[in-house]
Each structure stands twice: as structure tokens, then as C-alpha cells.
Amino acid sequence: MHRRMVGSAPKLRFAPSPNGYLHLGHALSALVVDDWAKALRGTFLLRIEDTDLSRRRSEFVHAIYEDLEWLGLSWEEPVLMQSEHLSRYGDAIDQLVSDGLAYPAPASRSEINRAVAEHEASGKSWPRDPDGGPLYPFADRDKEAKRAERNHERNAPVRDGPAAGRGSDSGPIRLDMDAALARIGPSPLTVQTMADPTADPVTENLDPSVWGDVLLRGRDRPATYHLAVVLDDAFQGITHVVRGKDIEPATSLHRLLQELLGLPTPIYHHHHLIMGRDGRKLSKSEGAKSLRNLRRNGLSAAEAIDLARSG
């Protein structure tokens, strides 16, 4: 079921992470979001997605503002900082755990990789999500542990104060995909997309099962991108999500989380990406040249915009 924001004025957002400097790929995304906001006579919002506290740098936040202003973009204040809203993510995780839709998953990344490697050493492939990551191999074990904990709590004497060992107070938490799909029922999960700001929305069917028991909170991250983005889109009243095609496969997961948490559903559009000479999208982690460096080397804002749009 789609929960629409009836009568809401169009709101769109550009949401970079402050773990590096913006590059031409970010410029393209920000420009496309601004184009859509103007075409729809809506509002352009800026969100700083900084739940990865270990990689957040204040200088990167300031650089985001400088780069966007250099491109001639403006946004409505205040800017939403995810790090200032961590309790909202914790509340959502508690709700999902309480509803039996998520569970503690303590295995480390190295333990996961080791289990997958041992399985694949026998010549059998291990299923992977659309991002290429292995599906969680310890789901049955951890779900059974959670069921045992619930049975213990059910039989334990009633005590004052919050229940001990709820399982969502700390540590990694994963979505129980089987339980989530059972909760939304047999009807197909759908999303509405638009090819451009003047087009009529088109309904598409989605299959979130390909993501498996995805991580909602990491060992050192209070909320992963997938959980935080749907909560913040709802909090900010985002009506149209305009983002790169690299995020398109995650839409099925985001729609599932919206259904489970009773959140409204934006309309989606995924724009083309700027590809590097190696055929892969531009990436901060791969050393894509930053807008900051391009500016220092004499590139004008108009030239940067042309490069981004033509990429």
C-alpha cells in the first residue's frame, strides 16, 4: 500500500556523505535534483548523511557547502545532519526488533567472509546481494538465539524497569527478510517512478528478497544507509527521490522498510552516472578528482557544470 503525502508541495533532497570531497558525479546529482525541484516548483533540501561517525570530518561538511554554492545552488535551511537524529534510528530499530522483524547479528565482517570462503571452497557459490556483498550466513543461528531469549524473558519473573537484554540496545542488528515479507503479505511490492518531471508516474513491481537479512545497524554505525535514508525522507517530507542509478537496486529494500515502518512513499527517479575511463562510476574511494581540486586548477563553475551534465 502506498501512503502518499496528500497535498504536499514537492520536496527533493541532495544527500552527500562527509567522508571526502565532492566530485563531478556529486555535481551531476545535485544539479539534477535542483532541475527537478525547479520543474516541479518544489523545494531543494540538503541533508548531510553522516551516520558513519568514524569517517565524518567537519572539513568535508564545510567543503560540501562551498562546492554547492560555487555551482550556484541554494537550499532551504536548516540542513539536516543525521548525526543529530540518532535516537530516531534507534527507535525504529527497537520497533522492528519488538515486532519480530529484526534480530541481533553479532558476527563480524571477518567471520562472515570466512564462513562464505569455506562454503565456496567446496565449489559452490554463495548468494550475494545487488551490491555484491554476501548474504548473511548466520541468520538461522541468530534467529534461534533470539527466539530462545524471548522464551526466557516470557518465563522470567516481572521486574521493574526496562527489560534486560532486549537485543536492540547495542551491537549489529539485521532485518529478518522472511518475517518482513510475511508481514507485508502476498501482494507485490511496488514503486512509482517518473522518467522526467513532466512524465506520468509508472508503477513497477519490486523484489526486496534479493537483499537477504540486510544490516540495519553496524558495530560502529548507529544506522546503515538503508534504514536512515527512509526515515529521513519521511521526516523531511520528501515527495520525489532523485538519485543515481547505482542506488536503484536498493529501492526495493527501501520500499520494504517504508511498508514495515508505516512511512509515506516518494516517487523515484534514477539518473545516469558519470563513468570513469575504467568504465566504473566516479568514486571518492577510487580517487575521483574533487570539485575543490578542479576549482583550484582554474576550472570555472560553468565549465564544471558543463562537464557534469555532459558526462
N, C-alpha and C positions, 0 to 999 in steps of 0.2 A: 504494500500500500504506500502510495506517495503522499507525504504530508507536506503540503505546499504552504508557503508564506503568502496567504491571500492578500492581495492589495499592496504588497510590499514593493517599495521602489527598488529598482535594480541596484545591487551592491556586488562589486567584484573586488578581488584582492590579489596582490602580488606578495608572495611569502618566502623570501630568501632565508637561508640559514647563515648565521655569522661565524662560519668556520673557515672563511677565506674571502678573498676579494671577488667582486662580481666580474664576469667576463661577457663576451658578446652574446652568448646563449642566454644569460640572465637579461641582458638588454632587450633581446628579442621578446622574451616572455613578458617583461614589464611593459613594453610598447604595445604588444598585442592586447594585454589586459586593459591598458589605457584606451586603445582603439575601441574595444567592445564597450567599455564604460561610457565613452562619449556617444557611440552609436545608439546605445540603449538609453541615453540620458540618465545614466546612473552615477554611482559614487565609486571612486577608486580608493581602496583601502590598502594600507601597508601593514603587514604582520611580520614580526621577527620570530622565526621558528628556532628557538634556542633551548629545546629540552635536552639537547646533548651538551650538558653543562661542562663536560671536560674539554670540549673543543670550542666553546663560546669565547670570543675575545671582544672586549669593548671597542678596540680599534676597528674591528671589522664592522661593527654596528654603525659607527660614525662614517665609515667609508661607504656603506650602503646608502646612507642619506646623501652624501656628497656626490656619489655616482649618479643617483637618480635625479638629483637636482641639476647636475651637469647635462643630463639628457633632456631636461626641460619638463620633467614630470613633477606633479604635486599630488598630495594625498590628504585625506581628512584626518585630523588629529582626534584623539590620541592614537599613537601607534600601539598595537597590541604586542606585548612581549610575553611569549609563552612562559618564560621562567617566573613570571609574576602571577601565574594562574595554576600552579602545580596542584593545588587542592582539588580543582575541578577534575583533573585527570584521575586523581586518587579516588574521588567519589564515584566516578564512572567504573573504575576497576572494581571497587568494592561491590557495586551493584551487580556487575557481571558475575563475580565470584559467588555472591549471595544467591543469584538466580541459577547457579549451576552451569553457567555459560563460559566460565574461565577457571583456571586452576594454577596453583604454584608449579613451576617447572624449573627446578634448581640446577639442571645440568649446564655446565659451562660450554662455551663455544668449542673448546678443545675436546671435551668429552663427546660432543655431538659429532665433530669431524672424525674423531677416532672410531666411533660406532659406525658411521657411514663408510669409512675407509675399510673397516673389517668386513662389512657386508659386501662391498664392491670388489673386494679381493677374491671373492668366490666367483666373479664373473657376472654377477647380477647387478644391474644398475639400481640406484636408489632414487625415488621420485624427488623432483625439485620444483620449487615454486617459479612463477614467471620471472623473478629476478635472478634465478639461477641458484638460489640457496636451497640446501637440503631440507626436506620436511622433517619435522621434529621426530626423532626415533624413539623417544622415551614416553610417548603420550600415554600408552596403556598403563605403564608402571605408575606414572604420576597421578593419573586419574583414579587409579585404585587406591593410592595413598590418600587422596583427598576424600574418597568415599569412606575409607576407614576412619579418617579424622572426624568426619561428620557423624558417623555412627557413635564414636566415642563421646563427642560433645552432646549428642542426643541422650545418651545414657548417663552422663555425668550429672552430679548434683547442681542445682541452680546456684550461681554465685552473683554477688553484686558486681557492677561494673561491666565493661566490655568483655566479650568472650575471649578467652585466651586462645592464641594460635589460630586466628581466623584464616591465615594463609595469604591474605592480601595486604598485610601490614608492611611487608618488606620482601625484597627478592623478586626474581623474574616471574611474570605471570603470562600465560598463554591463553588464547581463545580456544575453546573446545568447539572445533568446527562441526563435528557431528551433532552436538547438542544445539548449536546455533542454527543449523539448517533445519533440524527438527522443530525448533521454536517458531521459525517463520512459516513453516508448513509447505505443502507441495506446490503451491503456485510459483511460477517462475519469478525470479528476482529481476526487476527491470530498471532501466535508467533512461532518462530523456536527454538527448544530445541535440546540438544545433551546429550546422556546418558553418554558419556565419550569423552575424547579429540580426539579419533580416529574414532568415530562414524559419520555417515552422519546425518545432521540435519533433524529433523522431524517437520512437520507443525501441529500445534494444534489450534483448534478454542477456542475462549475466550468469556466470558460474563461479562463485567465490570458492568452491571446494578445492580448486587448484592451489590455493594458498596453504591448505592444511592448518595445523594449530599454530597460527602466526603469533609472534611475540607482541604483547601489548605493553609490557614494562620490562626493561632490561635490568641487569645487575647494577649498572651505574647510570641508568637513564630512567627518570620517573614516568615517562610515557614515550612510546615509539611514535614515529611519524604517523602511522596509520590511525592510531587512536586519537592523537592530539589534533590532527587536521579536521576530522569530522566534528569534534567537539567545538573547535574554534570557528569553523564555518557556521555552525548553528548559533554560537554565541554572538558572532558578528552579523548575523542575518544575511549571509552570503546567498544570493539568488542564482548566480552564474559562476561556476568554477571554470576558469580558462587557464590551462596549463599545458606543458609539453607532452608529446606523445609517449615519452619514456614513462610517464606516470599512468598512462591509460589502462594498462592491465590491473592496476590497483583499484580501479573504480569499482570492480565487483566486490572487493573486500570492504571498501568504504560504504557502499550501499548496504551491505550486510550489517555493518556496525550501526548505521543510521536506523535501520529497522529494529535492531535489538535494543537500542537506547531511546527509541521514540523521537528521533531527531527529524527535522524537515529535510527535504531532498532538493538540492540545487539542480539546475540544468548544467550539463557538462559540454565543454569543447576542448579538444586536444590539438594544439597547433604543431606545425612541423618543427624539426630541430635543426640547429646548425651542426653540421658534421665536420670533423677534422680531416686532415689528409689521410689518416689511417682508417677512415670510414666510420669512426665512432663519434658519438656526440661529444661536444666540448665539455670538459670536466675540470673543476678546480683540482681534484686529486691527481689528474693527469697533466697538470701544469699548463692549462689553457691561459693565454695571455690575458691579464686583467685589464679592465677598463682604465684602472688607475695608471698602469704602465703605458697603455696606448695613449692616454692623455699626456703623460709626461714626455712621450716621444713625438708630440706635436700633432696628434690626430685631433681634429675638431669634433665637436658633438654631432654636427650634421654628417660628417664622414662616418662616425661610429654608427649612427642611426642607419645610414645607407648600407653599411657593411652588415649590420644585424638583419635588416629587412631582406637583403639580397642573399643572405646565407642560406 
